[in-house]
């Protein structure tokens, strides 16, 4: 399902005439079969969805969870299991850490706070949402422990703390115990502290808690539309194995289906540069951010929130890849050959890239930035032209930040087309030896994301794949490499790469996919402090809730906000009259 101008207009019309949107949806419902009924229908079985399901069942409600994938967990299960929980938890008290809900609230709303990465994102948070979040942190800690979650340490730490607005230590890491890692497909011993893929450490206990309380989890059920009557949202239409299924919700529907970064037309409403070549999205191909829940909400009159947070240059909305040669090259998420989704991922990627061993070129074979540059802005700046590679301060009086690799990569080739196009890491046989890489499957994906040739001219000609919208001119790549080689041991007068160390000169030569990756979804349906979805008039849409990345207005990264918003939504919905 893709968002369209018509659907957005229909959503706006729902404010004045909810019956218009409802009548359109009734066409689908009239053809749906196999009716099902529950007090609460949760869409999505990840962090927010499982938190909501367990909380609703605890409150005495019957629950049906719809999951579009053939497995549960969403992005939560492939996460590192980091959950920032504060406000004065038992773990903080035991560690002698003084924290309060008010301090946590202040950290996530203070306009003057600048984080370690230069971010000022928390000044744009919705205060009502942050107040509700801060007041429920201790409750979340107890909720998780009560349902079997264990931590990797007896105390809290501040690893990555500045990235989530922590002025005191709040980071908690769930222990994976003996659960199977989705990333690798391998079991981790109970006494082994995993450094990645600790998401099963909280997803699996919550799944068990939900099932034990009678929650019905339906896999391969994708949300198609919501049914809004005069009383509010009273059910959903989902697709399963080619048929439409009508499911009634007596008390409410909770949208916990994730964000919209994987939906090209949806995400381009926020940033027109995000065309189809940005096909690596965090969490995929295990779970997909298709915006289905958000669009279904828009089609019954819901409004959006957090749109600035989605486009502002802070946080990790878009990231520089750390693995190359594979489509799914999100930082810290590599797929092992035994992963249940490796047939979709196809390659693990070449990791631990020393950017002195590669150069980055755009789709026409030209360098565009210092390969060692980061993705976040700094206070320093200099002027370069991404098309001619020369200084253009005097010509255009525009400064270009040497750390802002992302914007340079997305600048395009000056042909009047949106989208920066593929970015390729170019390197040679000597670089492979230095990096100790294996340049073959399952580490690389030769089906369009990795190329090898005995000459640079041949390499350029081999780069053919759907997102390479123009052929790479062989002469450009040869000239780019020759010029870069002339900088080795001296000064990179084009982009200021610190003392280039290695020439690219020994065959075979390689081109590996190194295109930016989409990560956080920080916009979504507008909600209030009770996680109720609001329309374009700021009014509650009765019976409709949203949580996690399907909801906007809260720019903090991580599982805590998803879990808490799911719990808040479930408790409020359970308290409604059927």
N, C-alpha and C positions, 0 to 999 in steps of 0.2 A: 504494500500500500504506500503511495507517495502523496505528499501534501500538494495541493494545487490551489490556484487562486480561487477556484470555485468553492473548494472545501473551506478555505479561510473566510470567504464571504458568507458561506452557510453558517460557520461558527458564530460570526458576528451577528447574523440575523437571529440566531438562537436567543440572544439577549431579549429582544423584543417579542419574539414569537417562538417559544420553545417548541410549540407544536409543529412548526415547519420542519425542524430537524428531526423530530420524532416521527413525522409521517414518512420522511424519506427512509429512515431506518426500518420502519414497519414493513417495507417491501421485502427486505431481507428476512425479517423475523417471520413473515408469512410463509416463507419457504423453508424455514429451519425445522429440523426434526429432533427427536430424542430430547425432550425438555428435561431439565434438571433444576433442582431447587436447593438453596441453602440460605442461611441468614446472611452470610457475607461471602462474596466472590472476590478472590485475590488474583490479580493478573500479574504473573511473574513469580518464580520460585527461587529468587536470589536472596541477598541480604535483607532487603526491605520486605519482600514477600514472605519469607519464612518468619521473620520477626513478627509481622502482622498476623500470620496464620496461628502461631503459637499463642500470642497475646489474645486473639479473638476466642480461641478455644478455651483458654484459661477463664475468660469472662463468660463462658457458657454458651457461646454462639456456635452454630454449625458452620463449617467452612469448606468451600471448594477452592482449590488453587489450580489455576490454569498456567501451564508452562509450554511455551512454543517449541522448545527443544526436546529431544528424546532423553534428556537428563536434567537433573535439578542443579542449582547452585549459582547460576548466572556468573557475573564477574566476581562475586564474593569468593567462590570456591577456588578461583585461580589467582586470587590476591595473595599477598604475603601475610595476611592475617593480622595486619596492624589495625588496632582499633583505639583511637584516642578517647579515653574515658577519664573524666576528672570530676571536679566539684566536691571532692572529699570522699573518695571511694575507700573501702577497707584496705586496699592495697596501698593507696597513698598514705593513709594513717599509719599503717604498719611500717612504712618507709620513712616516716617523719616528715612527709611533704604536706605543707599547709595549703589547702585549696578550698574554694567555695564556689557555689553556682554563680555568685555575683562576679567573682574574678574570671571565671570561664566566660561568662557573658561579655565582660569588658574586653577580653582578649579577642573575641570574634566580632566586635563592633567598633572598636577604637579607631577613629579616623586617622590618628597620627602614627599608628604602628606600621613600620616598614620591616618586612621579614628579611631573612638572610638572602633570599633570591631577588630582592628588590620589590616584592609584591606588596601592594596596598589593598588587596582584594577585599578585606573584611569590612572596610568602610561602606561597601555596597550591599552588605547583607540586610535582609529583612529583619528588623528588630523583634517583631512578634515571633518569628520562627526561631530566632536564636534564644529568646527568653524561654520558650517551651523546651528547646533542646537542652539548654544549660540546667534547667530544673529537673530534668529526667536522667542525667548522666549516672548518678549513683544508683538509680532504679535500674538502668540498663546493666550496670556491672552485676548487680544482684540477680537480675533476670538471667543473664548468661551463665553465671555460676550455678544457679538453681537448675538450669537445664543441661548441665554436664560439661560446660566449657571449662577447659583448664588453660593455664598460662605457661609460657616457656620460662618465666622467671618469677621469683617470689615478690619482686619489687617492680615498680614501673621504671621506665627509662625515657629518654628524650631523643631517641634515634629518629631523625626526620621531624623532630618536634616543631622547629621553626616553620616548617611548611604547612602545619595545620593550626597555627595560632596558639602555641603553648608557651606561656610565660613560666610555667612550672612543669615538672615532669608528669606527663599523662599517657604516654604511649604504652599500650598493652599489646602483647603478641600472643596470639592463641597457639597452643601446642597442637601439632598435627596428630600426636599420639600414634596409633597404629592404623590410621586411615590411609587409603591409597591416594597418592598425589595425582591430581588430574593432569598436571603438566607433563610428568614423566611416565605415568602409569605404574609407578613403583610404590611399594609399601615402605613407610619410614618407621624405623624402630621407635618404640615408645620413649626410650631414653635418649634419642638422638634429636638434637635441636636443629630443625631444618632452617635454612636461611631464606628459602623461597617456598612458595606454594603452601603456606600454612592455613589457607582459607578453609580446607576441610575441617580444621580444628574447631570452627564454630558452626559451619554449615551442617556438618553431619549430626552433631548433637541436636541442633534445632530441627532437623528433618525427623530424627527419632522422636523428639518431643511432640512434634506435630502429629505424626502417625499414631503415637500412643494415645493422643487425645481425640482421635477420630477424624482428623483432617483428611479430606480426600484430595489427593494430588493427581491431576490429569496431565500426562505428558503428551506432547505433539498437538496441543490445543493452542492455536494462535488467535488472539483477539482480532476481530474484524470490525466490530462496531458496538456501541452502547445503545441501550434502549432507554430513552428518556420520555417519561409520561408527564402529565401535569403535576404529579407528586414528586417528580425528580427522577434520578437514575434508578431503574428497577431491575436491570439485568444486562446481559451481554449476548452478543452473537460471536461464536468462535468457530473456526474451521478446523476440521480433523479428518484427515484422510479423504479429502475431496468433498466432504459434506459440511453443511452448516448446522451448528448445534446451538439451540437457544437455552440459556441458563439464567434462571431467575434468582435475583438477590432480594431477600425480604428486607434487609436493613442497610445494605450498602455494597458498593463496588470499590475496591482499592486498586488503583493503578500503580503497580510496582514493577513495570516491565522494562525499566532502564531508559537511557537517553536516546538521542536521535543521531548520534555521530555517524552511524552506518548508513543513514538515509541521505543520499546525495542532495536531493531537492529540498529536503527539510533543512539540512545544515547550511545550504547556500543562502537561506534567508538571512543568516547572521553574517556570513563571510562568503562573498561571491567567488573567492579564489578556490574554495574547497570542492573542486570538480572531481571526477571519478577516479583520477589517478591516485588520490589519497585513499587507497583501498586497504591499508593496514589500520585497523581500529583495535584499541585495547580490549582484550577479552575475547575477540574473535580468533578462531572460528568455533570456540566453545559456546559462546552466547553472542547474540547479534543485537546491536543497538539500532533497531529499525524504526524507531519513533512511532510504532503502532499504537501504543497506549496514549501518547501525547496527541496524535492525530485524531484518535477516537474521541478524546476529550474536546478537542477543538470543534469537532463536528456536532457536538451537543451544546456548544456555547461557551466552553471554557476559554480562559485567557492565558497568556504566557507571562512568565516572570523570569528575572535573571538574564535577560538578553544581553545586557552590557557585560556581565560576567563571562558570557560565552565568547565574546569577541575581544575583550580587553587583553592587553599583552602582560598578563601575570598568570601565575600558577602553571599548570601543565595541561592546558587544553590541547596544545599541539606540541609534540616532542621530537627531538632529534633522535633518529634510530641508533641503537647501540649494537645491533646485529645486522649484518648485511647479507644480501644474496637470497633473501626470502621475503615473501609478501608480508607475513605477519612478524614484523620486526619491532614490536613495542619493547621499550626498555624493561628489563627485569622479567620478561615473560618469554622464555624459550620453550619450544615444544620438543619433547623427547620422542623417539621412534615408537615407544610403547604407550604413548598417550592415546586415549580412546578417540581423539580427534586428529591424529596425525595424518590420516588419509586425506583430511581437508587442509591441514597446515602444510604438508608436503615437505617441509624442510625446517631444520632447527636454526639455520643461519650461522654465519661466521661471527663469533663473538670476540669480546676483548680487543676491539679494533684500536690499534695505535694509529692515530690519524697522520702521523709522520710517514706511514707506510702507504697511504692512499692519497689521491686527489679526488675531489668531487667535481663532476661536470654536469651541466644541464643537458636537455635532450638534443641540443645542437653541438655538444662536445666542447663547451667552454666552461672554464672555471668561473665561479661567481662569488666566492668568499673564502676566508681562512678556514681550512678544514678543521682546525683545532678549536675554532670559536664555539661558544656555547649558544644556548637558545634564548637566554634572558638578556635584557638590555643592561648596559652599565652606563656610567657617567661619561665615559670617553666616547669620542666619535671622530670619524673621518669621512671624507667624501670619495665615493667610487661610483662608477657607472656600471651596473650589472650587465649591460649589453656590450659596452666597448672595453670594459675592465680598466678604464682610465679615470683620472680625477675629473670631476665636473663641478667642483665647488664654484668656480668663477662663472660657469655657464648657467647653472640652475640654482645655485645657493641652497642646495639640499644636502643635509648631512646623512651619513650612513653609519650605523653602529657596528663596529667590528665584532661584537659579541652576538649580534642578532642574526645568527645563521638561518633561523626559520624564515624570516621575511625575505632574505636574499634568495633562499631556495624556492620560495613561492612567487618570486617576482616575474617569472615567465621569460619569454624571449623577444618581447617587443612586437608581437604580431597582432596585437589587438584581441587576443583570446584570453579568457579567464583560465586560471590554473597554471601552476608553475611547471607542470609536466614532470616526468620521471627524473630523479637525480641518481646518477650512477657513480659508484666508487670505482675508480680505475687503479689497478695495481699490476705488478708483474710477478714472475716466478721467485725472485729474490724476496719479495714481501711475504709470499706464502711460506717460504722457509723461515723467515724471521718470526712470523706469527705462529708457526707450527700448525697451520690450517690444513684440513683435508678438503680440497676443492672439488667435492663430488657429493652426490646424494648419500646419506640423508641430510647432509649439512647445508647443501645449496639446492635451489629449485631451478633446474635448467629449462623449465617450461615457462620462459618469459622473464625470469627474475635473476638469471645468471648466465653470462656468456663468456666464452673462451676462444682465443684465436692466436695464431702464430705471429701476426703483425697487427699493428694498431689500425691500419686501413681495413683489414679484414674484420677486426673486432667491431669497428663502427658499422660496417655493413651487416653484421650479424644481429645487431640490436633491433629486433623486430618483435613487437608485442602490442597488444591493443591500446595501451596508454601512451605509446611513443607515436604521437600524432604526426610527426614529420620525421623523415629519415635523418640520422645523424651524418652530417657531411664528413667523410673520412679525413679530408684535409684539415678540418677544424680540430679534430682530436689529435692528429699528428702535431699540428702547430702548438696546441695547448700543452702537450707533454714536452715537446722540445723547449718551450719557453720555461715551463716549470723546472725542467732539469737544469736550466741555466742558473736558476736561483739556488740550487743545492750547495750548502756550505757557505752561503752568503745571505743576501737579503731578498725577500719576496717583495718586489716593488709594486706588485699588483694588489695584493691583499694582506700583506703584513704577517704571513704565517711565520712564527718564530723559527728562524734558522732552519729552513728545510734540510732534511738530513739525507734522504735517499732518492736517487734517480730511478725513474721507471724506464728500464732499458732491456731487461732480459726476458725473452719469450719463454713460455706463452704469456699472453696478456689477458687480463680479466676485467669484466664489467659486472658489478654486483649492485642490485637494487638497494638504494640508500635514501629513499624518499621519506619525507616527514610522516609521522604517525599521529593519528588522532587519539586522544586519551580522555580527559575528563569532559563530561557533559554537565555544564553548570547553568543551563537554562531548561525550563520545562513548564509544566502547568502551574499556574499561580494557586497557592494554597494559603490558608491562615494557620494560626497556631494550633488548631485542632486537626491539621492536615486535610481540611475540607477544600475542595476545589472551588475557585471563584470564577464568575463570568466576567465579561467585559464591563459590566456595570459595578463590579466589586461585590456582587451578591453571591452568597453560597448557592451552589448547585446541590440540592438535597440528595443525599445518598451517594455522592461521588467524592472519592478521596484520592490523594496521590502521595507517594513517598519515594525517597531516594532520588536517583537521577531522572526519574520521570517528573519530578517537581523542581521548580525554580526558586530563586530568591535566597539560596544558601550556597555560598561558594566554597565551603570547606570540602577538601578532598577526603574520601575514606568511607569506611563501613559504618562508623558510629552514627552519622546523620541518617543513613538509610535505615538502620535498625530502629533508631528512636522514632523516626517519622512513621515507620510501619506500625510500631507499637501504639503510638498516639492515635493513628487512624483507626486501628482495630478496636481499641478501647472505646473511642467515641462512637464508632459504628455499632458496636455491640450494645451500647446504651440506648440506641434508638428504638422506637416502637416498630414492630414488624408491620 
